[in-house]
């Protein structure tokens, strides 16, 4: 029997405890799970793709994967092309609420038309993680709220740093540095 490879795609901007819950549970269904971090510039991510991949890798160090090989990789382009390139037979998607279902159902149908050999499986968010989303975590954190029950401590720290930098830029204006002086042109140095 061949190894069953699954892909769990997403922007992961940032990875939340809800994502981690899906990863832990998906690892029981496949032999090899690839967390596919989408570039997805259209969503205006807070973190660069490489930063998101690093955060996912950091969080994966603490996840009990039940002996399944779990890794994180960046991808850009059509998900089905990525799945084919890594030999995946399963796409894993998490569902938080009924509102997620219509979009995910349509996406699964389109993906099945593109490659009927790759199945999509849906895992319901656990009750504790049902309302956690990256968007809400960023909004709460940006406004100074406590995000520690929604993300790994490493991610909370990275978010805190990003929001501090945002506040510094906002206070100083776009053309000034943190102390009010002109920004240096890093490319010229």
C-alpha positions as CSV (number, residue, x, y, z in Angstrom):
1,X,0.0,0.0,0.0
2,X,1.4,3.4,-1.0
3,X,1.9,6.3,1.4
4,X,-1.2,8.5,1.7
5,X,-0.1,12.1,1.3
6,X,-2.4,14.9,2.5
7,X,-2.2,18.6,1.9
8,X,-3.7,21.2,4.3
9,X,-3.6,24.5,2.4
10,X,-4.1,28.0,3.8
11,X,-2.7,31.4,4.2
12,X,-1.9,30.8,7.9
13,X,-1.5,34.6,8.5
14,X,-1.0,33.7,11.3
15,X,-1.4,30.0,12.2
16,X,-3.9,29.7,15.1
17,X,-4.7,27.0,17.6
18,X,-7.7,26.1,15.4
19,X,-5.3,25.3,12.5
20,X,-3.1,23.3,15.0
21,X,-6.1,21.3,16.0
22,X,-6.9,20.4,12.4
23,X,-3.3,19.5,11.8
24,X,-3.2,17.2,14.8
25,X,-6.4,15.5,13.7
26,X,-5.5,15.3,10.0
27,X,-2.2,13.6,11.0
28,X,-4.4,10.6,12.1
29,X,-5.9,10.3,8.7
30,X,-2.8,10.4,6.4
31,X,0.7,9.1,6.5
32,X,2.4,12.3,5.4
33,X,0.8,15.8,5.9
34,X,2.1,18.9,4.1
35,X,1.0,22.2,5.4
36,X,0.8,24.2,2.2
37,X,1.3,27.9,3.0
38,X,-0.2,29.9,0.2
39,X,1.5,33.1,-1.0
40,X,-1.9,34.7,-1.5
41,X,-0.8,38.4,-1.9
42,X,-4.5,39.2,-2.7
43,X,-5.4,38.8,0.9
44,X,-2.8,41.4,2.0
45,X,-1.1,39.2,4.5
46,X,0.6,40.7,7.6
47,X,3.5,38.4,7.3
48,X,5.6,37.5,4.2
49,X,5.2,33.9,3.0
50,X,8.7,32.9,4.4
51,X,7.7,34.2,7.8
52,X,4.5,32.3,7.8
53,X,6.2,29.1,6.8
54,X,8.7,29.6,9.7
55,X,5.9,30.2,12.2
56,X,4.1,27.1,11.0
57,X,7.4,25.1,11.4
58,X,7.9,26.5,14.9
59,X,4.4,25.6,15.9
60,X,4.7,22.1,14.4
61,X,7.6,21.3,16.8
62,X,5.0,21.2,19.6
63,X,2.3,19.2,17.8
64,X,1.8,15.5,18.5
65,X,1.5,14.2,15.0
66,X,0.8,10.6,16.0
67,X,4.0,9.5,14.2
68,X,2.9,11.1,10.9
69,X,5.5,13.0,9.0
70,X,4.3,16.7,9.0
71,X,6.0,19.5,7.2
72,X,5.4,23.0,6.0
73,X,6.0,24.3,2.5
74,X,5.2,27.5,0.6
75,X,3.3,27.3,-2.6
76,X,2.1,29.8,-5.2
77,X,-0.4,29.0,-8.0
78,X,-3.1,26.4,-8.4
79,X,-3.6,24.2,-5.4
80,X,-4.3,21.2,-7.6
81,X,-1.0,21.6,-9.4
82,X,0.8,21.7,-6.0
83,X,-1.0,18.6,-4.8
84,X,-0.1,16.7,-8.0
85,X,3.6,17.8,-7.7
86,X,3.8,16.3,-4.2
87,X,1.8,13.2,-5.0
88,X,-1.1,14.1,-2.6
89,X,-4.3,12.1,-2.8
90,X,-6.1,14.1,-0.1
91,X,-6.8,17.8,0.6
92,X,-7.7,18.6,4.2
93,X,-10.0,21.5,4.9
94,X,-11.3,22.7,8.3
95,X,-14.8,23.9,8.8
96,X,-15.7,26.3,11.6
97,X,-19.3,27.1,10.9
98,X,-22.1,26.6,8.3
99,X,-20.9,29.9,6.7
100,X,-17.6,28.1,5.7
101,X,-19.4,25.2,4.1
102,X,-20.8,26.9,0.9
103,X,-17.4,28.2,-0.2
104,X,-15.6,25.0,0.7
105,X,-18.2,22.9,-1.0
106,X,-17.8,24.9,-4.2
107,X,-14.0,24.7,-4.0
108,X,-14.1,21.0,-3.4
109,X,-16.3,20.6,-6.5
110,X,-14.0,22.6,-8.7
111,X,-10.9,20.7,-7.4
112,X,-12.7,17.4,-8.1
113,X,-13.3,18.5,-11.7
114,X,-9.6,19.5,-12.1
115,X,-8.4,16.1,-10.7
116,X,-10.9,13.5,-9.6
117,X,-8.2,11.3,-8.1
118,X,-7.6,13.9,-5.3
119,X,-10.2,13.8,-2.5
120,X,-11.2,16.6,-0.2
121,X,-11.9,15.8,3.3
122,X,-13.5,18.2,5.8
123,X,-12.7,18.2,9.5
124,X,-15.0,20.2,11.8
125,X,-13.3,22.6,14.1
126,X,-13.4,21.4,17.7
127,X,-15.9,23.2,19.9
128,X,-13.2,25.1,21.6
129,X,-11.7,26.5,18.3
130,X,-14.9,27.0,16.3
131,X,-14.8,30.8,16.3
132,X,-11.0,31.3,16.0
133,X,-9.9,32.8,12.8
134,X,-6.6,34.5,11.7
135,X,-8.6,37.6,10.8
136,X,-10.1,37.9,14.3
137,X,-6.8,37.1,16.0
138,X,-5.1,39.9,14.1
139,X,-7.9,42.4,14.8
140,X,-7.9,41.6,18.6
141,X,-4.1,41.8,18.8
142,X,-4.0,45.0,16.7
143,X,-6.4,46.6,19.2
144,X,-4.3,45.5,22.2
145,X,-6.4,42.5,23.2
146,X,-5.1,39.2,24.7
147,X,-4.6,36.7,22.0
148,X,-2.8,34.0,24.1
149,X,-5.8,31.6,24.0
150,X,-5.9,31.7,20.2
151,X,-2.3,31.2,19.1
152,X,0.9,29.5,20.1
153,X,3.2,31.7,22.3
154,X,5.8,32.0,19.5
155,X,3.0,33.4,17.2
156,X,1.7,35.8,19.8
157,X,5.2,37.2,20.2
158,X,5.6,37.6,16.4
159,X,2.2,39.3,16.2
160,X,3.2,41.7,19.1
161,X,6.3,42.7,17.2
162,X,4.4,43.3,14.0
163,X,1.8,45.4,15.7
164,X,4.5,47.4,17.5
165,X,6.1,48.2,14.2
166,X,2.7,49.1,12.7
167,X,2.0,51.5,15.6
168,X,5.5,53.1,15.2
169,X,4.9,53.7,11.5
170,X,1.5,55.1,12.2
171,X,2.8,57.5,14.9
172,X,5.8,58.6,12.9
173,X,4.1,58.9,9.5
174,X,5.2,57.1,6.4
175,X,8.3,59.2,5.7
176,X,9.8,59.2,9.2
177,X,11.7,56.8,11.3
178,X,10.8,55.8,14.9
179,X,12.4,58.9,16.4
180,X,10.9,61.3,13.9
181,X,14.0,61.5,11.6
182,X,13.9,60.6,8.0
183,X,13.8,56.9,7.1
184,X,17.0,55.6,5.6
185,X,16.9,54.1,2.2
186,X,18.0,50.5,3.0
187,X,18.7,49.8,-0.7
188,X,21.3,52.6,-0.8
189,X,23.3,51.2,2.2
